[in-house]
């Protein structure tokens, strides 16, 4: 198996159920790593909540 140095790895997979905090975790990790300046914020509305039901 080929060996990779840590500095060359850029892919990350975060799996979990809906509402488990995957996005919050990813945003927090990005903030701590200095990739972004925005700290994770709580989400009061999910994308599915913005959809209207068809009658």
N, C-alpha and C positions, 0 to 999 in steps of 0.2 A: 504494500500500500504506500502511496506517495505521502510524504510528510510535508505539512504546510506550516509556515511560521505564523504566529498569532497576528502579526501586523498585516498579513495578506488576507485575512478572513474578514469578510464584510457582510455575510448573510446571517440573518437571525430569523428564527421561526418562533412565534408565540402563539400557542394554541390554547383554547379554552371555550367554555360555553358563553353564550350571549350574556352580557352584563357582568362578566367575571373580572373586568378591569384590564383587559389586554391593551387597549389604547392608552390608558392612564399609565400603565407600566412602561410601555414603549416610549411615551413622551417624557416620563421621569428619567429613564435611562439616557435618553438623548440629551436632556438638560444637564444631568450630572456629568456626562461625557463631554459637554461643551459644544455639542453639535447644534443646539438651539438655545435661544435666550428665553423661551417661554416655558414656564413650569406647567406641568399637567394640571388641568382644571377639572372639576367635577362636571359631569354632563347630566343635565336635568331632562334633556329631550333626546331620544334616540332617533336615527334616521327613519326607522319604521313607524315611529309615533307621528311623523309629519305627513305620512301618506293618508289619503282619504280612502275610505272603503267604497267600492262600487256597489250600487244598489241594483 
